[in-house]
Amino acid sequence: MTSSSLAVRELPIFPLPEVVLFPGRPLPLHIFEFRYRMMMNTILEEDRRFGVVMVNPVNGEIAKVGSCAELVRFQRLPDDRMKILTMGQQRFRILEYVREKPYRVGLVEWIEDKPTTENIYPMATEVGQLLQDVVRLSAKLTDQKIELPDDLPELPVELSYWVAGNLYGVAAEQQALLEMQETKGRLEREIEILTSTRNHLAARTALKDVLK
């Protein structure tokens, strides 16, 4: 979808410290702040969608690019608190805030990866192989049974979102991957990350075998 007046809409914005939501990835949340309880009650009467953007915990800066979250299940708790399960939908860029209180509402435009004529399936295959290596080495190192899900995405763009969404403890890296608008570039960066992780795990596993 290209940027146009038809691709722009107002969206309630939920900033979260070091949380980056990707399309197709689940995000459970506990809603307890009054303003966000108001937000949830409002969106439940509308299309059940709001925007999730990362907040930098160091400087408090709110990212300009996030993902739309669709509320798929909720449970009301005492004091009007809620437990909700959301699913990441399309990405967006915040153009401006049209309201700050009681919660932020942004004017956003949807963004998608740029189309390519290049065959990037071999890169997706390499990412899949690296994932298998990382899981195998992690299982050996921790003496636990660890397996990749059976429904691992096959399409390169969906796989790139899955991998990025499962990187833990590196929110800044995840945000950079979210903001990329080329699937090839995202896969290339993930190959670098997974290769480094595999090599690190292989070294630790080899040391563990020596010390047995």
Secondary structure as GFF3:
##gff-version 3
##sequence-region A 1 212
A	DSSP	three_ten_helix	5	7	.	.	.	ID=ss1
A	DSSP	beta_strand	8	17	.	.	.	ID=ss2
A	DSSP	beta_strand	26	31	.	.	.	ID=ss3
A	DSSP	alpha_helix	34	44	.	.	.	ID=ss4
A	DSSP	beta_strand	49	55	.	.	.	ID=ss5
A	DSSP	beta_strand	65	76	.	.	.	ID=ss6
A	DSSP	three_ten_helix	78	80	.	.	.	ID=ss7
A	DSSP	beta_strand	82	99	.	.	.	ID=ss8
A	DSSP	beta_strand	105	111	.	.	.	ID=ss9
A	DSSP	alpha_helix	121	142	.	.	.	ID=ss10
A	DSSP	alpha_helix	156	165	.	.	.	ID=ss11
A	DSSP	alpha_helix	171	179	.	.	.	ID=ss12
A	DSSP	alpha_helix	183	210	.	.	.	ID=ss13
###
